[in-house]
Amino acid sequence: MIRIGIDIGSTTVKVVALDEQGQLLYKDYQRHHSRSRETAAQMLTACADQIGEQPVLAAMSGSAALKVSEAAGLPFVQEVFATRRACDVLTPGVDVVIELGGEDAKILFLTGGLEERMNSSCAGGTGAFIDQMAALLNVSLQDLDALSLQHTQIYPIASRCGVFAKSDIQPLLNQGAAKADVAASIYQSIVSQTIAGLAQGRDIKGTVCFLGGPLTFLQGLRERFTETLELDRTHAVFPQDAAYFPAIGAALNAPADIVSTPAEICGKLLAAKKARDAGEILPPLFVSHAEYQAFAERHAKADVALADIAQYSGKAWLGIDAGSTTTKLALVGSDGELLYTYYAPNKGDPIAVCRAELLKIRAVCGERIRIRGAACTGYGEELLKAAFRADFGIVETTAHYTAAKRFLPNVDFIIDIGGQDMKCFKLKAGVVESILLNEACSSGCGSFIESFAAALGYSAAEFAKIGLFAESPVNLGSRCTVFMNSSVKQAQNNGASVGDISAGLSVSVVKNAVYKVIRANSAADLGQNIVVQGGTFLSDAVLRAFEREIGHDVVRPAIAGLMGAYGAALYAKEQQTESSTLLTAAELEAFTVHTKPAACGLCGNNCKLNITTFNDGSRHISGNRCSRPLGKKADALPDAYAYKQRCLTAMNSTVPIDPSGTIGIPLGLGAWELFPFWKALLEGMGFHVVHSGFSTRELYLEGQHTIPSDTVCYPAKLVHGHVLKLIRMGIKTIFFPCLPYNFDEHTGDNHYNCPVVAFYPELLAKNVPELERVNFLYPFLAPHAETKFPKLAADYFAKTLGVYKSVAKAAAQNAYAAYEAFRQEMFAFGERTLREAKEKGQRVVILAGRPYHTDPEVNHGMNQLLVSLGCAVLSEDCIPPLGYEKRTVLNQWTYHARLYNAARFVANHPEVEFVQLVSFGCGLDAITTDEVKDILERAGKVFTMIKIDEVNNLGAAKIRLRSLLEATGNARKEVLLHG
Amino acid sequence: MAELIYDKDGRLLFTEEMKEEYTILAPNMLPIHMSFLIAIMRSQGFKGELLTSTNPEIVNQGLQSVHNDTCYPALLVIGQMMEALESGKYDLNKVALIITQTGGGCRASNYIHLLRRALKRRGLEQIPVISFNLQGMEKNPGFTFPPKVWLKLLATIAYGDLLMNLSNQCRPYEINAGETDRLTDYWHDELLKRGMPLHNLSSTLDEICASYTAIPRDTSLKAVKVGVVGEIYIKYAPLGNNNLEAFLAKEGCEAVVPGLLDFVIFMGDHHLVDTRRYHIKHRKALASLGVKGVFSWFQNKLRSAIAKTEFRVPADFATIKALAAPFVSDGNKMGEGWLLTGEMLELIHSGVTNIVCTQPFGCLPNHISGKGMIRAIRNAHPEANIVAIDYDPGATRANQENRLRLMLASARETLYRA
């Protein structure tokens, strides 16, 4: 009997028919545009036309087929399982199968222990991700692929999650990186993700078969995979019908006892009931047109005066807001009236977009309108300022506040939802009191709604309109975009209309803002006079959802999308300059630009620079953290991070390694704190001790394939590379103890390490196969028990390393002195820095994190960034313990207690500011951040948090830090520095 | 209205006066066990109420109440409580909350503090929060039980474990639909009626076992056995794991869910390990020894009762610990610690090779003792078919079920090949 397989994926339907021998008789592949049942039925009819209507055995497969098969009462075969069945028949002898689909990624290890795995819930690098990235680069998939083949270098792009990758790519584009390089980097990030997230510690070796749409059609992606996995022609298999494997597997696996006909199956598919759960339906945004009318009239009042640029003559000021995805321009006249505005996507090339607009403006202005000043703001501020010789560069908070004041003079809360980011400022007496920005992993922003709209074939404005009167909006929750994709698909399959989805997405963006970014409990938490802005708020659906969620009316300026540019223009006007340095029409005509990537190489950070050269020979360098690549001397302000790095480097032995007598310590997690202790202990027993040095991206990649949990924090992931490095150095003994307890500094309720710091060595022992070749020592120790530890340590080292117990015991006792000396050194550094800063009126910031945040690859040079912004930098461990104080939360981890300790110190020192570094995935910081914030805000201090991961989105961090410094009084100095 | 009295650290106490007029709301984790607990509280004059709501508003309330990166169990438990408080069903001046507290280096020890913070943020500081624990943390003058009742409370864990265990082993095979659940309901009420008998514990356990044996079952049925392990709340609570047991039942599987006894013995074992490993003497070491002893005694009774039947007998604590030892040290004690690894191995050793390892997204201890050990377990037991599933507010059920189905497809293939 003929067998039929129907594979309904997230974006496509595949139908195959096989004869009795399993030979492919028919195949078809079509996009379903969320009409999966109808598409499948049509394709099936077409199939029947060819093979003839006759009894068949049939089964369905695919991520979107499950509900359909249940509703239609058709057999279902899980798609990975189906793929394997197809591989058994079609590609015998293959060891590993990698399949990338629209939204799922799968890996199958067929030999050496069958293992099948799908991407975990936090992993987006799949077909849909490539589509999104192509849209971001404004190229077709074919062009993206062609571009990638011409790359000259690869940028590090976060590989864990599509959203993260996006926030890595955007700054690269804004900085002018070549599209070819970005395209290849996008592919490379998918490869990394497959290795890290999917293989989870298992080697991908032998013959590898690649399946799924993207790997069938994209040459560049194939190239990245084969190159990275070091596969030659015979070991990389790209089967002809790669896209059809799950369908073929489903056909092969169709139950023999359920005989049907194509017509019957079509009937079942079309008749299948579409049902939505009551739990996933939200109330409509507007129940009547009258309600909408009242709403629209209220908001129409927040308008701005316009003047006709063709009539106007006199002075004018220009504002340019180079956002992450859009470029905005505003030209204002002497009363702040708007003469000209521009708002459009920057298409990955903000300079070209801006140049074209400036030419237009210059042409219209002629001699009649004289531009007296121009200011830039936003992500691309520095680049555009340099390119077009604008007079001022201002931080976004300033621009937005300046604009918001025009609409609501007593504004006390501004929320701006743009394409890629969300910013909220709380204002008190005209001063920014706190700044909230979305973290990399919560980007439910404008571009997100836009890409959904585009995918469904609507413009953003149309899409929003459809949602206004939708009867039963979908409840999509408030988390990650990756989840959102599948939720939307699910809702569509259950019969939700486009309007329901549009309204649901608006609500979800708002919920994301209110609960994830602002974390508000009530409207009172925000303020009384709220201005909402940013392009996303131009949607009435989003505006309505926001007002409803906070239960409060807000003001939305008619130019909500232009507020940054408008504010910048007003700012320029306030400066009362006589003339502007902005390029003239002739200069703009002659303007050319050439961008070249380069690696800085002046320090370990090895910043990836983009050197932009303009036609007048001047250059702009971006991607740098400090001012060294700009040809200036290194900033000489005290920096505890740099100091600690120097201390740890100095402690490391430079003597050539004698592998037999050397003990290596991976410099990761707790070793950043306790290395002096272990070094003294082991040296006291006569061993030569080395650590593995600072982390680099390359080091991370080296160990990436041995990481079993892709959601653990980056500092933990790095340790894999460190142990491999030690082994590569020829070291035969590696010491990395498990430490449930840390030293008790008597400021908290207990003194644990976090579970990851405490037990990660156990994970390493079981997941890094190379460790079996060396003597890996990871004993459970408790050095805080000072009276017990020396004896226990002596017993241990006598047993494992054959050391005399008396020697070991003495060494253990000495270790305490060495550790104490190191602690004191940090305290002394802190004390000295604070004293000198006071004398000089120098700004001090405590960049508070964990000891392992000292690693330059972990902190991404945040310390240098702060120094370049004119601050002395201390770390949390420069502040001596202030004694016990009861906290709201259980204060039971030594390192976290230091955060509270440092926050308490800052609370009592007006001249010191606090910035907390949080590693993504740090579960404990979900607790500490709220508590630290409380401590600081009670004292009237601003709490600033920077979330870091393998991504290094310096742009966002810079905005945050500059905003903080501005908010806390350094504003003028800072602006002058950049202006 | 009861007077609000605070201890020296400013903690609002649950007073004897409150006992009279306050309703105590408890989150649901293990349906049978928790229901026993509430019934015993009621018998002692408390107005206990188990929160069994499952509506989406719980997640919403959770998102509003705790930091979104906090683990999912905290978000759900606190969200469920806030949803109840907002529901208007309770007099907010006559309601108290109860939550279990485990202590230890996992962030779970902070749940109770996060709950208090959530109350404070909503201006509901007048609501007392009771910590329910065996370590004697946070005492409340109005929340005490006579020693005899404490023993009953301890016995509920053994009885609850037995009912859960036997009903899981019967349900998929029962010939008369619903018979197993009816029997479980019967025993639930009957045990309460008999006052959680301790003096004739063994004979009662035997009686229960015999009654399940008597259920007519289709022994020829080949059901896929699926072990469920993981973070304690997500593993057990239907609200936490999107009703995993119901899903497995619908798929015709036999769910094998390790009982709570191992976990409570594990809790008692902590301090003893510290003393042995680091020579640290804990104040509570003696109490821990007691806890461990009592629950081990219960476990032995339970095991010998099941051993008399044809049902699968769960391994005892010492065996699980020995199985885990080559993989993780018993010093790995935060969260579920080595017990999680041990439970996976125990399941595999008893022939249950298909395992769902459940955890909240980003669960810290499970990076190591859960996901971190799967590779090593598979190397030692290539037949192991383990799927790790993350739970959090954004994870969709379809996504989770698809991964479960993958595991089941392999499981079925193995089962039918055999």
HADDOCK unambig.tbl for C-alpha pairs under 7 A between the chains (distance, minus, plus):
assign (segid A and resid 78 and name CA) (segid B and resid 405 and name CA) 6.30 0.50 0.50
assign (segid A and resid 78 and name CA) (segid B and resid 406 and name CA) 5.79 0.50 0.50
assign (segid A and resid 78 and name CA) (segid B and resid 409 and name CA) 6.83 0.50 0.50
assign (segid A and resid 80 and name CA) (segid B and resid 406 and name CA) 6.63 0.50 0.50
assign (segid A and resid 81 and name CA) (segid B and resid 406 and name CA) 6.40 0.50 0.50
assign (segid A and resid 81 and name CA) (segid B and resid 409 and name CA) 6.49 0.50 0.50
assign (segid A and resid 113 and name CA) (segid B and resid 382 and name CA) 5.55 0.50 0.50
assign (segid A and resid 121 and name CA) (segid B and resid 390 and name CA) 6.95 0.50 0.50
assign (segid A and resid 121 and name CA) (segid B and resid 395 and name CA) 6.60 0.50 0.50
assign (segid A and resid 279 and name CA) (segid B and resid 56 and name CA) 6.27 0.50 0.50
assign (segid A and resid 477 and name CA) (segid B and resid 394 and name CA) 6.38 0.50 0.50
assign (segid A and resid 478 and name CA) (segid B and resid 394 and name CA) 6.85 0.50 0.50
assign (segid A and resid 479 and name CA) (segid B and resid 394 and name CA) 5.05 0.50 0.50
assign (segid A and resid 480 and name CA) (segid B and resid 394 and name CA) 6.78 0.50 0.50
assign (segid A and resid 483 and name CA) (segid B and resid 394 and name CA) 6.22 0.50 0.50
assign (segid A and resid 483 and name CA) (segid B and resid 395 and name CA) 6.29 0.50 0.50
assign (segid A and resid 483 and name CA) (segid B and resid 396 and name CA) 6.85 0.50 0.50
assign (segid A and resid 487 and name CA) (segid B and resid 396 and name CA) 6.74 0.50 0.50
assign (segid A and resid 515 and name CA) (segid B and resid 63 and name CA) 6.34 0.50 0.50
assign (segid A and resid 515 and name CA) (segid B and resid 64 and name CA) 5.91 0.50 0.50
assign (segid A and resid 516 and name CA) (segid B and resid 68 and name CA) 6.42 0.50 0.50
assign (segid A and resid 519 and name CA) (segid B and resid 64 and name CA) 6.83 0.50 0.50
assign (segid A and resid 521 and name CA) (segid B and resid 64 and name CA) 6.12 0.50 0.50
assign (segid A and resid 708 and name CA) (segid B and resid 371 and name CA) 6.29 0.50 0.50
assign (segid A and resid 708 and name CA) (segid B and resid 372 and name CA) 5.53 0.50 0.50
assign (segid A and resid 709 and name CA) (segid B and resid 367 and name CA) 5.85 0.50 0.50
assign (segid A and resid 709 and name CA) (segid B and resid 371 and name CA) 5.94 0.50 0.50
assign (segid A and resid 709 and name CA) (segid B and resid 372 and name CA) 6.53 0.50 0.50
assign (segid A and resid 711 and name CA) (segid B and resid 362 and name CA) 5.70 0.50 0.50
assign (segid A and resid 712 and name CA) (segid B and resid 362 and name CA) 6.62 0.50 0.50
assign (segid A and resid 712 and name CA) (segid B and resid 367 and name CA) 6.63 0.50 0.50
assign (segid A and resid 752 and name CA) (segid B and resid 105 and name CA) 5.87 0.50 0.50
assign (segid A and resid 754 and name CA) (segid B and resid 105 and name CA) 6.42 0.50 0.50
assign (segid A and resid 754 and name CA) (segid B and resid 106 and name CA) 6.98 0.50 0.50
assign (segid A and resid 755 and name CA) (segid B and resid 105 and name CA) 6.69 0.50 0.50
assign (segid A and resid 755 and name CA) (segid B and resid 106 and name CA) 6.43 0.50 0.50
assign (segid A and resid 755 and name CA) (segid B and resid 334 and name CA) 6.33 0.50 0.50
assign (segid A and resid 755 and name CA) (segid B and resid 364 and name CA) 6.00 0.50 0.50
assign (segid A and resid 755 and name CA) (segid B and resid 365 and name CA) 5.33 0.50 0.50
assign (segid A and resid 756 and name CA) (segid B and resid 364 and name CA) 6.25 0.50 0.50
assign (segid A and resid 756 and name CA) (segid B and resid 365 and name CA) 6.66 0.50 0.50
assign (segid A and resid 759 and name CA) (segid B and resid 332 and name CA) 6.48 0.50 0.50
assign (segid A and resid 760 and name CA) (segid B and resid 368 and name CA) 6.48 0.50 0.50
assign (segid A and resid 762 and name CA) (segid B and resid 328 and name CA) 6.51 0.50 0.50
assign (segid A and resid 763 and name CA) (segid B and resid 368 and name CA) 5.44 0.50 0.50
assign (segid A and resid 763 and name CA) (segid B and resid 372 and name CA) 5.45 0.50 0.50
assign (segid A and resid 763 and name CA) (segid B and resid 373 and name CA) 6.90 0.50 0.50
assign (segid A and resid 766 and name CA) (segid B and resid 373 and name CA) 6.84 0.50 0.50
assign (segid A and resid 766 and name CA) (segid B and resid 376 and name CA) 5.76 0.50 0.50
assign (segid A and resid 767 and name CA) (segid B and resid 375 and name CA) 6.85 0.50 0.50
assign (segid A and resid 780 and name CA) (segid B and resid 331 and name CA) 6.71 0.50 0.50
assign (segid A and resid 781 and name CA) (segid B and resid 278 and name CA) 6.79 0.50 0.50
assign (segid A and resid 782 and name CA) (segid B and resid 278 and name CA) 6.07 0.50 0.50
assign (segid A and resid 788 and name CA) (segid B and resid 279 and name CA) 6.47 0.50 0.50
assign (segid A and resid 888 and name CA) (segid B and resid 113 and name CA) 6.69 0.50 0.50
assign (segid A and resid 889 and name CA) (segid B and resid 110 and name CA) 6.48 0.50 0.50
assign (segid A and resid 889 and name CA) (segid B and resid 113 and name CA) 5.20 0.50 0.50
assign (segid A and resid 889 and name CA) (segid B and resid 114 and name CA) 6.87 0.50 0.50
assign (segid A and resid 890 and name CA) (segid B and resid 110 and name CA) 5.79 0.50 0.50
assign (segid A and resid 890 and name CA) (segid B and resid 113 and name CA) 6.78 0.50 0.50
assign (segid A and resid 921 and name CA) (segid B and resid 362 and name CA) 6.22 0.50 0.50
assign (segid A and resid 923 and name CA) (segid B and resid 69 and name CA) 6.56 0.50 0.50
assign (segid A and resid 923 and name CA) (segid B and resid 70 and name CA) 6.29 0.50 0.50
assign (segid A and resid 923 and name CA) (segid B and resid 362 and name CA) 6.91 0.50 0.50
assign (segid A and resid 923 and name CA) (segid B and resid 364 and name CA) 6.74 0.50 0.50
assign (segid A and resid 924 and name CA) (segid B and resid 107 and name CA) 6.29 0.50 0.50
assign (segid A and resid 926 and name CA) (segid B and resid 67 and name CA) 5.84 0.50 0.50
assign (segid A and resid 926 and name CA) (segid B and resid 69 and name CA) 5.32 0.50 0.50
assign (segid A and resid 926 and name CA) (segid B and resid 70 and name CA) 5.29 0.50 0.50
